[in-house]
Amino acid sequence: MTLKDELKTKIEAMAESRGLWIEDIRMSDRGGGTILILCDKEGGIQFADLQQFSKDIQKSEWFDESFSEHYDLEVSSPGLDFPLSLPRHFVKNRGRLVKIHHTMETIPSPIRGNVVDATESMVILHKEGSATGETLEIPLNVITEAKVKIKW
């Protein structure tokens, strides 16, 4: 098991026990640097959640033995530029404008619209600019990239 695999296993177990989801773990090269952990939770994560999770990790014996001497720890939430890929990502962003690149031949790619809902297999969008309220169903398995777009 690599050092990163060991870290991921430990972090995911800690997160699960606290009701958090690990969205990504980024680790600088093996010699040291930064460990960035992106996490979220149902209903949205608060700064206090991130702060406590960071403290819990830093206080753990396994982190102290394997990582604390050579790595700085950063615990954060995914930003607006974080790609949407799982059903929970789309559910969390209901009502928000997203831009989706996909491989469907019947709908132009990319497509923009507001997230109406998501299931385990698809995202439902209200197509941007549609006066008739047109909704589109896009299977998750055809999405190549999806991100929240800011309305200015």
C-alpha positions in Angstrom: 0.0 0.0 0.0 1.4 3.4 -1.0 1.6 6.3 1.4 -1.2 8.0 -0.4 -3.4 4.9 -0.3 -2.7 4.6 3.5 -3.7 8.3 3.9 -6.9 7.9 1.8 -8.0 4.9 3.8 -7.5 6.6 7.2 -9.0 9.9 6.1 -12.1 8.3 4.6 -12.7 6.3 7.8 -12.4 9.4 9.9 -14.7 11.4 7.6 -17.4 8.7 7.5 -17.5 8.6 11.2 -18.2 12.3 11.2 -20.8 12.3 8.4 -18.4 13.9 5.9 -17.7 13.0 2.3 -14.2 13.1 0.9 -14.3 14.7 -2.5 -10.6 14.6 -3.3 -7.2 14.1 -1.6 -4.2 15.8 -3.2 -0.8 15.1 -2.0 2.5 16.7 -3.1 5.3 14.5 -4.1 6.6 11.9 -1.6 9.3 14.0 -0.2 6.9 16.4 1.5 4.8 19.4 0.8 1.1 19.8 1.2 -1.8 17.4 1.8 -5.1 18.9 0.6 -8.3 17.3 1.6 -11.5 18.5 0.0 -14.6 17.4 1.9 -18.3 18.2 2.1 -21.4 16.9 3.8 -25.1 16.8 3.3 -26.7 20.2 3.7 -23.3 21.9 3.2 -20.2 22.0 5.2 -19.4 24.8 7.6 -16.0 26.3 8.5 -16.3 24.9 12.0 -16.7 21.4 10.5 -13.5 21.8 8.4 -11.6 23.2 11.4 -12.6 20.4 13.7 -11.8 17.7 11.1 -8.4 19.3 10.5 -7.7 19.2 14.2 -8.8 15.6 14.6 -6.5 14.5 11.7 -3.5 16.4 13.2 -4.1 14.9 16.6 -4.2 11.3 15.3 -1.3 9.1 16.0 -1.0 7.7 12.4 -0.9 11.3 11.0 1.8 12.3 13.4 3.9 9.2 12.7 3.7 9.3 8.9 2.9 12.8 7.7 3.2 15.7 10.2 7.0 16.1 9.9 7.1 16.5 6.1 3.6 17.7 5.1 1.4 20.7 5.8 -2.3 19.8 6.1 -5.1 21.8 4.4 -8.7 20.8 4.8 -11.2 22.7 2.7 -14.5 22.4 0.8 -14.6 22.1 -3.0 -14.8 25.4 -4.7 -17.2 26.4 -7.5 -14.7 25.2 -10.0 -14.8 21.7 -8.7 -16.2 19.3 -11.3 -19.6 17.8 -10.7 -19.6 14.1 -11.3 -21.7 12.3 -8.6 -25.5 12.5 -8.2 -25.0 14.3 -4.8 -23.0 17.0 -6.5 -25.9 17.8 -8.8 -28.5 17.5 -6.0 -26.5 20.0 -3.8 -26.6 22.4 -6.7 -30.3 22.3 -7.5 -31.4 25.6 -9.0 -27.8 26.6 -10.0 -26.7 27.2 -13.6 -24.3 24.4 -14.8 -22.4 23.8 -18.0 -22.3 20.2 -19.1 -20.1 18.7 -21.8 -21.4 15.3 -22.9 -21.3 12.7 -25.6 -25.0 12.5 -26.5 -25.7 13.0 -30.2 -29.3 14.3 -29.8 -28.3 17.3 -27.6 -25.7 19.9 -28.4 -22.6 19.8 -26.2 -21.9 21.8 -24.1 -25.4 22.5 -22.8 -26.2 25.0 -20.1 -29.1 24.9 -17.7 -30.3 25.0 -14.2 -30.2 21.8 -12.2 -33.8 20.6 -11.5 -32.8 17.3 -9.9 -30.6 14.3 -10.1 -31.0 10.6 -9.7 -28.4 7.8 -9.4 -28.2 7.7 -13.2 -29.1 11.1 -14.6 -29.3 14.9 -14.1 -32.4 16.8 -15.1 -31.8 20.4 -16.3 -34.1 23.3 -17.2 -32.4 24.4 -20.4 -31.0 27.9 -20.3 -33.0 30.3 -22.4 -36.0 28.0 -22.8 -39.2 30.1 -22.5 -41.3 26.9 -22.5 -39.6 25.4 -19.5 -37.9 22.7 -21.5 -36.2 20.1 -19.4 -33.5 17.8 -20.5 -32.5 14.4 -19.0 -28.7 13.7 -19.3 -27.4 10.4 -18.2 -24.5 10.7 -15.8 -22.5 8.1 -17.8 -22.3 10.4 -20.9 -21.1 13.5 -19.0 -17.5 14.3 -19.7 -17.3 17.5 -17.6 -19.8 19.5 -15.6 -19.2 22.7 -13.6 -21.3 25.3 -11.8 -21.4 28.6 -13.7 -21.8 32.0 -12.0 -24.5 34.3 -13.2 -23.3 37.8 -13.5 
